[in-house]
Amino acid sequence: MAWFIAGRKHVAEAEQAKAGGKKLAADATTIVHPLKDLSPLQQTQVCAQCHGRSTNKKTADASFQQGFLPGDVDMTSRARFWSYSGTSNPDEYKYFWPNDWAKRNRQQWQDFQKSAHFNKAGMSCMTCHTFHGQAEGAQLRQKPSELCVGCHTSASYAKRGNAELFAGSPMHKAGVQCVDCHMPKIGYRAEKTASAPHPWDVSSHTFMVALPAMEKAEGIRSSCSNCHEGQGRKLPSGVQAPAFDVNTLDMLVKAKQSATRSEIDAVEKLLAKVDNRVAAAAKLADEAHAKINIVLLDGSLSFHNQQKAMDYVSQARALAERAVKAG
């Protein structure tokens, strides 16, 4: 692996040791431990060497950078990473969807740098993936559901109750996992043949849901298609996913979210009437806002679990009505 090459920091240490006549242990000069020695950005750029489709900036006919060592953060100075929007060459942009998400394999770098995991949470590829010892499928540190729940609860790093809301929902009971929607298989490794279409076998790494509206507008394969296209897919629980076309899926998603947004707006109108100078009214209003925030912070506008979300909104409405009367 790349980090067994001397890293940039360790090369400098080796040169200094030579000048001073010191003898360094082999493991101090030739091995870089990515989790101990490298920052998240440095870790991710090590992975970008292979997991990003690119062209060498100095040698146009080379598809791999040159001179990079673990610890460097100048990968984009050495390699020109391909995208849909950054070129007029169809031999390059055909590998991407019109929104620049990866459509093919070996483009995780391009996807991951668009994610909140990379830009806000300070994560790297190695936050989820491991390369030594016991691992789950795709060399993951834990099962996908365990990885997501480790951060996406109201009490953990993300401070959002995604896991709590999703628990018990029809999709959860059917065996749907977070990655089925947030890391949908909207890319492929092998081209289609005369006898079969290309298989959708490459997961997106933006961690954003590819909504049916995106498929309608730009042809981007939606997250929902993996389960609902054709005759519908049999889920791990044994449940058969119903077959829906993209127009129906778009309508269902928008209808659920619109209904939730409408109910939240009604509660917020009530809360605007509360006299917060009255302590009892202000306390009730705060409780109502807390219920609404559970739904809003989840980010799916109830799509994770409409029944549970609407229960929170109903509780908020009752609290808001009491607050108005108390004020």
Residue, then its C-alpha position, 0 to 999 in steps of 0.5 A: m500500500a502507498w503508506f509503506i513508502a516513506g512519507r513526506k514528513h519522514v523523508a525530511e526526518a531521515e535527511q535531518a538524521k543523515a546530516g546529524g549522523k543519527k541512526l533512525a529505526a527503519d519503522a520511523t523512516t519508511i512506514v507511515h501509519p495513516l491514522k496516527d501520522l496523517s490528517p484526514l485530508q492527507q489520508t484522503q489524498v493518499c486514497a485519491q491516487c487510485h480512487g479518482r479518475s484523472t490525468n497527470k498535469k505535466t504529462a498529458d498521456a499519463s493517467f497517474q500523478q508522479g512524485f506524490l508521497p503520503g503526507d502531501v496535500d498537493m494532489t490537485s496540483r499534480a493531477r487534473f481530476w475529471s468531471y462533467s462540468g470541467t471539460s468539453n471532451p465526451d471521453e471525459y465527461k461521459y464518466f459523470w452525471p450532469n451534476d458531476w456525481a460519479k457515473r462510473n467506478r474509481q471516482q470516489w475522490q470526486d464524489f467524497q469531496k462534495s460531501a458534508h462528511f468531507n467538508k464539514a465533519g472532517m472525515s476521511c476515507m479511513t473513517c469508514h474503511t480499513f485496510h488491515g485486520q478484520a473488516e466487513g464487506a467493502q473493507l468497512r470497519q463495521k457493518p454499514s448500519e453500525l457506522c451510520v448510527g455511530c454518528h447520526t443520532s441526536a446524542s452523537y456527533a451529528k446531533r441529529g436524530n436520523a437513526e431514532l426517526f428511521a427506527g420502526s419505519p416501514m422501510h426499516k422494517a423491510g430491511v432498507q439501510c441508510v446506504d441504500c438511499h444515501m449511497p445508492k448504486i448509481g454507477y457501474r464498472a462494466e459497459k453494457t453488452a449486446s445481451a445485457p445492460h451495464p450492471w448498477d454496482v458502484s455506490s455513490h460517495t456524496f452521501m446525498v440522496a439522488l431524488p426522483a426529481m433529479e432523474k426526471a430533470e437530468g437523467i441521473r439514476s435515482s436512489c429509489s430505482n435500486c429497489h422500485e424499478g422494473q418489477g421491484r426488488k426483494l429486500p433482505s427481509g424478504v419483503q418485495a418492494p413495490a414497482f413504481d415508475v420515476n413519475t410516481l416516485d417523484m409524486l410520492v416523495k413530494a407529497k409526503q414532504s409537502a404534507t409535513r412542511s404544511e403541518i410545520d408551517a401551521v404550528e409555526k404560525l400558532l407559535a408566532k402568536v405566543d406572548n413570550r413575556v408570559a413565563a408559562a407560555a414561553k416554556l410551552a412554546d420552547e417545548a413545541h419548538a423542540k418537537i418541531n426541531i427533531v423533525l427539521l434537524d432530521g433533514s428528510l422532512s419526514f421521509h425517513n418515517q412520516q408517522k413518527a415525524m407527524d406524531y412529533v408535529s402533532q405534539a408540537r401543535a398541542l403545545a403551541e395551542r396551550a402556549v397561545k392560551a397561556g399567553 
